[in-house]
Amino acid sequence: MNVLVLQVFVSLMLVASSVLLFAYSVRHRDHEHADRLALFPLEDDSARPAPSTSESKPSASQE
């Protein structure tokens, strides 16, 4: 019976802490971070180096 009381107490503490952390996150507007990241460009295509010619064509010895 003591284990059941301890388990209920720990579960309630976890729920209370998650609610408090959620309220803190909403208050400091951390939930908008994902929206800002979604607006950033993923990668600039012009910044990629051109592929070398030795990798794109097989050599005569490999045929």
PDB file of N, CA, C and O in Angstrom:
ATOM      1  N   MET A   1       0.826  -1.194   0.000  1.00  0.00           N
ATOM      2  CA  MET A   1       0.000   0.000   0.000  1.00  0.00           C
ATOM      3  C   MET A   1       0.869   1.257   0.000  1.00  0.00           C
ATOM      4  O   MET A   1       0.499   2.260  -0.610  1.00  0.00           O
ATOM      5  N   ASN A   2       2.022   1.215   0.678  1.00  0.00           N
ATOM      6  CA  ASN A   2       2.908   2.376   0.722  1.00  0.00           C
ATOM      7  C   ASN A   2       3.471   2.692  -0.661  1.00  0.00           C
ATOM      8  O   ASN A   2       3.692   3.855  -0.996  1.00  0.00           O
ATOM      9  N   VAL A   3       3.700   1.658  -1.454  1.00  0.00           N
ATOM     10  CA  VAL A   3       4.235   1.874  -2.797  1.00  0.00           C
ATOM     11  C   VAL A   3       3.202   2.580  -3.671  1.00  0.00           C
ATOM     12  O   VAL A   3       3.558   3.432  -4.486  1.00  0.00           O
ATOM     13  N   LEU A   4       1.950   2.240  -3.511  1.00  0.00           N
ATOM     14  CA  LEU A   4       0.890   2.874  -4.281  1.00  0.00           C
ATOM     15  C   LEU A   4       0.781   4.366  -3.944  1.00  0.00           C
ATOM     16  O   LEU A   4       0.616   5.191  -4.843  1.00  0.00           O
ATOM     17  N   VAL A   5       0.870   4.705  -2.700  1.00  0.00           N
ATOM     18  CA  VAL A   5       0.821   6.115  -2.282  1.00  0.00           C
ATOM     19  C   VAL A   5       2.032   6.856  -2.844  1.00  0.00           C
ATOM     20  O   VAL A   5       1.897   7.984  -3.317  1.00  0.00           O
ATOM     21  N   LEU A   6       3.184   6.253  -2.801  1.00  0.00           N
ATOM     22  CA  LEU A   6       4.397   6.877  -3.345  1.00  0.00           C
ATOM     23  C   LEU A   6       4.279   7.061  -4.850  1.00  0.00           C
ATOM     24  O   LEU A   6       4.685   8.097  -5.377  1.00  0.00           O
ATOM     25  N   GLN A   7       3.741   6.091  -5.536  1.00  0.00           N
ATOM     26  CA  GLN A   7       3.586   6.182  -6.988  1.00  0.00           C
ATOM     27  C   GLN A   7       2.608   7.292  -7.366  1.00  0.00           C
ATOM     28  O   GLN A   7       2.857   8.036  -8.315  1.00  0.00           O
ATOM     29  N   VAL A   8       1.511   7.409  -6.645  1.00  0.00           N
ATOM     30  CA  VAL A   8       0.549   8.478  -6.913  1.00  0.00           C
ATOM     31  C   VAL A   8       1.194   9.838  -6.642  1.00  0.00           C
ATOM     32  O   VAL A   8       1.000  10.777  -7.414  1.00  0.00           O
ATOM     33  N   PHE A   9       1.946   9.952  -5.571  1.00  0.00           N
ATOM     34  CA  PHE A   9       2.621  11.218  -5.253  1.00  0.00           C
ATOM     35  C   PHE A   9       3.618  11.607  -6.345  1.00  0.00           C
ATOM     36  O   PHE A   9       3.638  12.759  -6.779  1.00  0.00           O
ATOM     37  N   VAL A  10       4.432  10.670  -6.788  1.00  0.00           N
ATOM     38  CA  VAL A  10       5.424  10.963  -7.828  1.00  0.00           C
ATOM     39  C   VAL A  10       4.725  11.325  -9.138  1.00  0.00           C
ATOM     40  O   VAL A  10       5.164  12.235  -9.841  1.00  0.00           O
ATOM     41  N   SER A  11       3.654  10.628  -9.465  1.00  0.00           N
ATOM     42  CA  SER A  11       2.916  10.933 -10.691  1.00  0.00           C
ATOM     43  C   SER A  11       2.317  12.332 -10.643  1.00  0.00           C
ATOM     44  O   SER A  11       2.368  13.064 -11.632  1.00  0.00           O
ATOM     45  N   LEU A  12       1.761  12.701  -9.520  1.00  0.00           N
ATOM     46  CA  LEU A  12       1.203  14.048  -9.392  1.00  0.00           C
ATOM     47  C   LEU A  12       2.286  15.118  -9.473  1.00  0.00           C
ATOM     48  O   LEU A  12       2.055  16.193 -10.028  1.00  0.00           O
ATOM     49  N   MET A  13       3.455  14.834  -8.927  1.00  0.00           N
ATOM     50  CA  MET A  13       4.559  15.792  -9.020  1.00  0.00           C
ATOM     51  C   MET A  13       5.028  15.940 -10.472  1.00  0.00           C
ATOM     52  O   MET A  13       5.360  17.045 -10.900  1.00  0.00           O
ATOM     53  N   LEU A  14       5.057  14.855 -11.220  1.00  0.00           N
ATOM     54  CA  LEU A  14       5.434  14.929 -12.632  1.00  0.00           C
ATOM     55  C   LEU A  14       4.416  15.729 -13.444  1.00  0.00           C
ATOM     56  O   LEU A  14       4.790  16.529 -14.301  1.00  0.00           O
ATOM     57  N   VAL A  15       3.153  15.512 -13.175  1.00  0.00           N
ATOM     58  CA  VAL A  15       2.101  16.262 -13.873  1.00  0.00           C
ATOM     59  C   VAL A  15       2.182  17.740 -13.511  1.00  0.00           C
ATOM     60  O   VAL A  15       2.080  18.598 -14.388  1.00  0.00           O
ATOM     61  N   ALA A  16       2.361  18.040 -12.254  1.00  0.00           N
ATOM     62  CA  ALA A  16       2.445  19.444 -11.823  1.00  0.00           C
ATOM     63  C   ALA A  16       3.662  20.134 -12.435  1.00  0.00           C
ATOM     64  O   ALA A  16       3.571  21.281 -12.871  1.00  0.00           O
ATOM     65  N   SER A  17       4.793  19.445 -12.470  1.00  0.00           N
ATOM     66  CA  SER A  17       5.983  20.063 -13.052  1.00  0.00           C
ATOM     67  C   SER A  17       5.834  20.256 -14.563  1.00  0.00           C
ATOM     68  O   SER A  17       6.311  21.251 -15.108  1.00  0.00           O
ATOM     69  N   SER A  18       5.181  19.318 -15.236  1.00  0.00           N
ATOM     70  CA  SER A  18       4.983  19.497 -16.680  1.00  0.00           C
ATOM     71  C   SER A  18       4.031  20.657 -16.968  1.00  0.00           C
ATOM     72  O   SER A  18       4.232  21.385 -17.940  1.00  0.00           O
ATOM     73  N   VAL A  19       3.012  20.841 -16.152  1.00  0.00           N
ATOM     74  CA  VAL A  19       2.101  21.979 -16.331  1.00  0.00           C
ATOM     75  C   VAL A  19       2.832  23.287 -16.069  1.00  0.00           C
ATOM     76  O   VAL A  19       2.641  24.260 -16.798  1.00  0.00           O
ATOM     77  N   LEU A  20       3.659  23.320 -15.046  1.00  0.00           N
ATOM     78  CA  LEU A  20       4.428  24.539 -14.752  1.00  0.00           C
ATOM     79  C   LEU A  20       5.417  24.862 -15.867  1.00  0.00           C
ATOM     80  O   LEU A  20       5.564  26.023 -16.247  1.00  0.00           O
ATOM     81  N   LEU A  21       6.088  23.855 -16.386  1.00  0.00           N
ATOM     82  CA  LEU A  21       7.030  24.092 -17.482  1.00  0.00           C
ATOM     83  C   LEU A  21       6.313  24.526 -18.759  1.00  0.00           C
ATOM     84  O   LEU A  21       6.830  25.349 -19.514  1.00  0.00           O
ATOM     85  N   PHE A  22       5.130  23.978 -18.999  1.00  0.00           N
ATOM     86  CA  PHE A  22       4.347  24.411 -20.157  1.00  0.00           C
ATOM     87  C   PHE A  22       3.919  25.866 -20.003  1.00  0.00           C
ATOM     88  O   PHE A  22       3.992  26.638 -20.959  1.00  0.00           O
ATOM     89  N   ALA A  23       3.477  26.240 -18.818  1.00  0.00           N
ATOM     90  CA  ALA A  23       3.071  27.628 -18.571  1.00  0.00           C
ATOM     91  C   ALA A  23       4.267  28.570 -18.732  1.00  0.00           C
ATOM     92  O   ALA A  23       4.122  29.663 -19.279  1.00  0.00           O
ATOM     93  N   TYR A  24       5.432  28.160 -18.266  1.00  0.00           N
ATOM     94  CA  TYR A  24       6.640  28.968 -18.424  1.00  0.00           C
ATOM     95  C   TYR A  24       6.985  29.141 -19.904  1.00  0.00           C
ATOM     96  O   TYR A  24       7.356  30.229 -20.343  1.00  0.00           O
ATOM     97  N   SER A  25       6.856  28.057 -20.660  1.00  0.00           N
ATOM     98  CA  SER A  25       7.162  28.105 -22.090  1.00  0.00           C
ATOM     99  C   SER A  25       6.198  29.021 -22.834  1.00  0.00           C
ATOM    100  O   SER A  25       6.615  29.793 -23.696  1.00  0.00           O
ATOM    101  N   VAL A  26       4.934  28.941 -22.511  1.00  0.00           N
ATOM    102  CA  VAL A  26       3.946  29.799 -23.170  1.00  0.00           C
ATOM    103  C   VAL A  26       4.159  31.258 -22.780  1.00  0.00           C
ATOM    104  O   VAL A  26       4.013  32.157 -23.608  1.00  0.00           O
ATOM    105  N   ARG A  27       4.502  31.484 -21.528  1.00  0.00           N
ATOM    106  CA  ARG A  27       4.698  32.861 -21.065  1.00  0.00           C
ATOM    107  C   ARG A  27       5.889  33.526 -21.750  1.00  0.00           C
ATOM    108  O   ARG A  27       5.852  34.719 -22.049  1.00  0.00           O
ATOM    109  N   HIS A  28       6.946  32.749 -21.998  1.00  0.00           N
ATOM    110  CA  HIS A  28       8.142  33.292 -22.649  1.00  0.00           C
ATOM    111  C   HIS A  28       8.129  33.112 -24.154  1.00  0.00           C
ATOM    112  O   HIS A  28       9.127  33.382 -24.821  1.00  0.00           O
ATOM    113  N   ARG A  29       7.015  32.661 -24.690  1.00  0.00           N
ATOM    114  CA  ARG A  29       6.792  32.520 -26.138  1.00  0.00           C
ATOM    115  C   ARG A  29       7.829  31.642 -26.816  1.00  0.00           C
ATOM    116  O   ARG A  29       8.293  31.969 -27.908  1.00  0.00           O
ATOM    117  N   ASP A  30       8.195  30.550 -26.198  1.00  0.00           N
ATOM    118  CA  ASP A  30       9.121  29.602 -26.806  1.00  0.00           C
ATOM    119  C   ASP A  30       8.457  28.763 -27.882  1.00  0.00           C
ATOM    120  O   ASP A  30       9.138  28.176 -28.723  1.00  0.00           O
ATOM    121  N   HIS A  31       7.134  28.701 -27.862  1.00  0.00           N
ATOM    122  CA  HIS A  31       6.423  27.863 -28.823  1.00  0.00           C
ATOM    123  C   HIS A  31       6.488  28.423 -30.236  1.00  0.00           C
ATOM    124  O   HIS A  31       6.184  27.705 -31.189  1.00  0.00           O
ATOM    125  N   GLU A  32       6.874  29.680 -30.398  1.00  0.00           N
ATOM    126  CA  GLU A  32       6.977  30.283 -31.723  1.00  0.00           C
ATOM    127  C   GLU A  32       8.335  30.009 -32.371  1.00  0.00           C
ATOM    128  O   GLU A  32       8.550  30.393 -33.521  1.00  0.00           O
ATOM    129  N   HIS A  33       9.231  29.370 -31.678  1.00  0.00           N
ATOM    130  CA  HIS A  33      10.570  29.109 -32.208  1.00  0.00           C
ATOM    131  C   HIS A  33      10.507  28.223 -33.447  1.00  0.00           C
ATOM    132  O   HIS A  33      11.248  28.456 -34.402  1.00  0.00           O
ATOM    133  N   ALA A  34       9.649  27.221 -33.453  1.00  0.00           N
ATOM    134  CA  ALA A  34       9.537  26.328 -34.604  1.00  0.00           C
ATOM    135  C   ALA A  34       9.012  27.074 -35.827  1.00  0.00           C
ATOM    136  O   ALA A  34       9.419  26.777 -36.950  1.00  0.00           O
ATOM    137  N   ASP A  35       8.129  28.024 -35.628  1.00  0.00           N
ATOM    138  CA  ASP A  35       7.619  28.810 -36.747  1.00  0.00           C
ATOM    139  C   ASP A  35       8.713  29.668 -37.361  1.00  0.00           C
ATOM    140  O   ASP A  35       8.779  29.814 -38.581  1.00  0.00           O
ATOM    141  N   ARG A  36       9.566  30.235 -36.525  1.00  0.00           N
ATOM    142  CA  ARG A  36      10.672  31.051 -37.058  1.00  0.00           C
ATOM    143  C   ARG A  36      11.669  30.187 -37.811  1.00  0.00           C
ATOM    144  O   ARG A  36      12.184  30.599 -38.851  1.00  0.00           O
ATOM    145  N   LEU A  37      11.948  28.989 -37.296  1.00  0.00           N
ATOM    146  CA  LEU A  37      12.889  28.113 -37.984  1.00  0.00           C
ATOM    147  C   LEU A  37      12.345  27.640 -39.321  1.00  0.00           C
ATOM    148  O   LEU A  37      13.116  27.422 -40.256  1.00  0.00           O
ATOM    149  N   ALA A  38      11.049  27.479 -39.428  1.00  0.00           N
ATOM    150  CA  ALA A  38      10.456  27.022 -40.679  1.00  0.00           C
ATOM    151  C   ALA A  38      10.591  28.068 -41.778  1.00  0.00           C
ATOM    152  O   ALA A  38      10.505  27.726 -42.958  1.00  0.00           O
ATOM    153  N   LEU A  39      10.796  29.319 -41.428  1.00  0.00           N
ATOM    154  CA  LEU A  39      10.910  30.370 -42.425  1.00  0.00           C
ATOM    155  C   LEU A  39      12.329  30.533 -42.952  1.00  0.00           C
ATOM    156  O   LEU A  39      12.530  31.202 -43.966  1.00  0.00           O
ATOM    157  N   PHE A  40      13.312  29.942 -42.294  1.00  0.00           N
ATOM    158  CA  PHE A  40      14.687  30.031 -42.765  1.00  0.00           C
ATOM    159  C   PHE A  40      14.882  29.164 -44.006  1.00  0.00           C
ATOM    160  O   PHE A  40      14.283  28.093 -44.108  1.00  0.00           O
ATOM    161  N   PRO A  41      15.712  29.609 -44.952  1.00  0.00           N
ATOM    162  CA  PRO A  41      15.998  28.741 -46.108  1.00  0.00           C
ATOM    163  C   PRO A  41      16.798  27.523 -45.661  1.00  0.00           C
ATOM    164  O   PRO A  41      17.608  27.602 -44.737  1.00  0.00           O
ATOM    165  N   LEU A  42      16.563  26.410 -46.321  1.00  0.00           N
ATOM    166  CA  LEU A  42      17.234  25.183 -45.930  1.00  0.00           C
ATOM    167  C   LEU A  42      18.707  25.200 -46.315  1.00  0.00           C
ATOM    168  O   LEU A  42      19.579  24.973 -45.476  1.00  0.00           O
ATOM    169  N   GLU A  43      18.977  25.468 -47.573  1.00  0.00           N
ATOM    170  CA  GLU A  43      20.366  25.472 -48.023  1.00  0.00           C
ATOM    171  C   GLU A  43      20.440  26.268 -49.312  1.00  0.00           C
ATOM    172  O   GLU A  43      19.538  26.191 -50.146  1.00  0.00           O
ATOM    173  N   ASP A  44      21.500  27.026 -49.479  1.00  0.00           N
ATOM    174  CA  ASP A  44      21.691  27.802 -50.691  1.00  0.00           C
ATOM    175  C   ASP A  44      22.268  26.894 -51.766  1.00  0.00           C
ATOM    176  O   ASP A  44      23.325  26.296 -51.566  1.00  0.00           O
ATOM    177  N   ASP A  45      21.588  26.781 -52.905  1.00  0.00           N
ATOM    178  CA  ASP A  45      22.043  25.892 -53.967  1.00  0.00           C
ATOM    179  C   ASP A  45      23.325  26.373 -54.619  1.00  0.00           C
ATOM    180  O   ASP A  45      24.117  25.557 -55.090  1.00  0.00           O
ATOM    181  N   SER A  46      23.546  27.670 -54.658  1.00  0.00           N
ATOM    182  CA  SER A  46      24.748  28.185 -55.312  1.00  0.00           C
ATOM    183  C   SER A  46      25.996  27.975 -54.463  1.00  0.00           C
ATOM    184  O   SER A  46      27.107  28.131 -54.970  1.00  0.00           O
ATOM    185  N   ALA A  47      25.851  27.632 -53.200  1.00  0.00           N
ATOM    186  CA  ALA A  47      27.000  27.446 -52.324  1.00  0.00           C
ATOM    187  C   ALA A  47      27.609  26.058 -52.450  1.00  0.00           C
ATOM    188  O   ALA A  47      28.690  25.816 -51.914  1.00  0.00           O
ATOM    189  N   ARG A  48      26.940  25.136 -53.147  1.00  0.00           N
ATOM    190  CA  ARG A  48      27.478  23.786 -53.298  1.00  0.00           C
ATOM    191  C   ARG A  48      28.647  23.765 -54.270  1.00  0.00           C
ATOM    192  O   ARG A  48      28.601  24.440 -55.298  1.00  0.00           O
ATOM    193  N   PRO A  49      29.676  23.015 -53.971  1.00  0.00           N
ATOM    194  CA  PRO A  49      30.780  22.908 -54.937  1.00  0.00           C
ATOM    195  C   PRO A  49      30.351  22.045 -56.127  1.00  0.00           C
ATOM    196  O   PRO A  49      29.539  21.130 -55.991  1.00  0.00           O
ATOM    197  N   ALA A  50      30.901  22.353 -57.261  1.00  0.00           N
ATOM    198  CA  ALA A  50      30.588  21.583 -58.466  1.00  0.00           C
ATOM    199  C   ALA A  50      31.195  20.186 -58.349  1.00  0.00           C
ATOM    200  O   ALA A  50      32.304  20.046 -57.834  1.00  0.00           O
ATOM    201  N   PRO A  51      30.494  19.151 -58.813  1.00  0.00           N
ATOM    202  CA  PRO A  51      31.067  17.801 -58.739  1.00  0.00           C
ATOM    203  C   PRO A  51      32.271  17.683 -59.648  1.00  0.00           C
ATOM    204  O   PRO A  51      32.298  18.260 -60.735  1.00  0.00           O
ATOM    205  N   SER A  52      33.247  16.948 -59.212  1.00  0.00           N
ATOM    206  CA  SER A  52      34.450  16.789 -60.029  1.00  0.00           C
ATOM    207  C   SER A  52      34.170  15.814 -61.164  1.00  0.00           C
ATOM    208  O   SER A  52      33.291  14.959 -61.058  1.00  0.00           O
ATOM    209  N   THR A  53      34.915  15.950 -62.237  1.00  0.00           N
ATOM    210  CA  THR A  53      34.679  15.111 -63.421  1.00  0.00           C
ATOM    211  C   THR A  53      35.134  13.680 -63.215  1.00  0.00           C
ATOM    212  O   THR A  53      34.636  12.778 -63.889  1.00  0.00           O
ATOM    213  N   SER A  54      36.068  13.448 -62.300  1.00  0.00           N
ATOM    214  CA  SER A  54      36.557  12.079 -62.092  1.00  0.00           C
ATOM    215  C   SER A  54      35.526  11.216 -61.392  1.00  0.00           C
ATOM    216  O   SER A  54      35.525   9.997 -61.567  1.00  0.00           O
ATOM    217  N   GLU A  55      34.651  11.815 -60.606  1.00  0.00           N
ATOM    218  CA  GLU A  55      33.620  11.043 -59.901  1.00  0.00           C
ATOM    219  C   GLU A  55      32.430  10.739 -60.795  1.00  0.00           C
ATOM    220  O   GLU A  55      31.762   9.722 -60.606  1.00  0.00           O
ATOM    221  N   SER A  56      32.150  11.609 -61.776  1.00  0.00           N
ATOM    222  CA  SER A  56      30.953  11.425 -62.582  1.00  0.00           C
ATOM    223  C   SER A  56      31.161  10.455 -63.737  1.00  0.00           C
ATOM    224  O   SER A  56      30.198   9.826 -64.175  1.00  0.00           O
ATOM    225  N   LYS A  57      32.390  10.309 -64.249  1.00  0.00           N
ATOM    226  CA  LYS A  57      32.659   9.426 -65.378  1.00  0.00           C
ATOM    227  C   LYS A  57      33.549   8.269 -64.914  1.00  0.00           C
ATOM    228  O   LYS A  57      34.548   8.500 -64.233  1.00  0.00           O
ATOM    229  N   PRO A  58      33.204   7.037 -65.269  1.00  0.00           N
ATOM    230  CA  PRO A  58      34.088   5.926 -64.899  1.00  0.00           C
ATOM    231  C   PRO A  58      35.356   5.954 -65.752  1.00  0.00           C
ATOM    232  O   PRO A  58      35.331   6.370 -66.910  1.00  0.00           O
ATOM    233  N   SER A  59      36.424   5.520 -65.182  1.00  0.00           N
ATOM    234  CA  SER A  59      37.683   5.513 -65.928  1.00  0.00           C
ATOM    235  C   SER A  59      37.707   4.301 -66.864  1.00  0.00           C
ATOM    236  O   SER A  59      36.873   3.403 -66.750  1.00  0.00           O
ATOM    237  N   ALA A  60      38.674   4.287 -67.794  1.00  0.00           N
ATOM    238  CA  ALA A  60      38.767   3.225 -68.809  1.00  0.00           C
ATOM    239  C   ALA A  60      39.145   1.890 -68.168  1.00  0.00           C
ATOM    240  O   ALA A  60      38.772   0.844 -68.698  1.00  0.00           O
ATOM    241  N   SER A  61      39.860   1.889 -67.064  1.00  0.00           N
ATOM    242  CA  SER A  61      40.278   0.634 -66.437  1.00  0.00           C
ATOM    243  C   SER A  61      39.146  -0.045 -65.700  1.00  0.00           C
ATOM    244  O   SER A  61      39.230  -1.247 -65.448  1.00  0.00           O
ATOM    245  N   GLN A  62      38.093   0.666 -65.344  1.00  0.00           N
ATOM    246  CA  GLN A  62      36.989   0.084 -64.621  1.00  0.00           C
ATOM    247  C   GLN A  62      35.945  -0.535 -65.524  1.00  0.00           C
ATOM    248  O   GLN A  62      35.071  -1.245 -65.028  1.00  0.00           O
ATOM    249  N   GLU A  63      35.992  -0.302 -66.823  1.00  0.00           N
ATOM    250  CA  GLU A  63      34.986  -0.821 -67.743  1.00  0.00           C
ATOM    251  C   GLU A  63      35.224  -2.234 -68.006  1.00  0.00           C
ATOM    252  O   GLU A  63      34.477  -2.855 -68.762  1.00  0.00           O
TER     253      GLU A  63
END
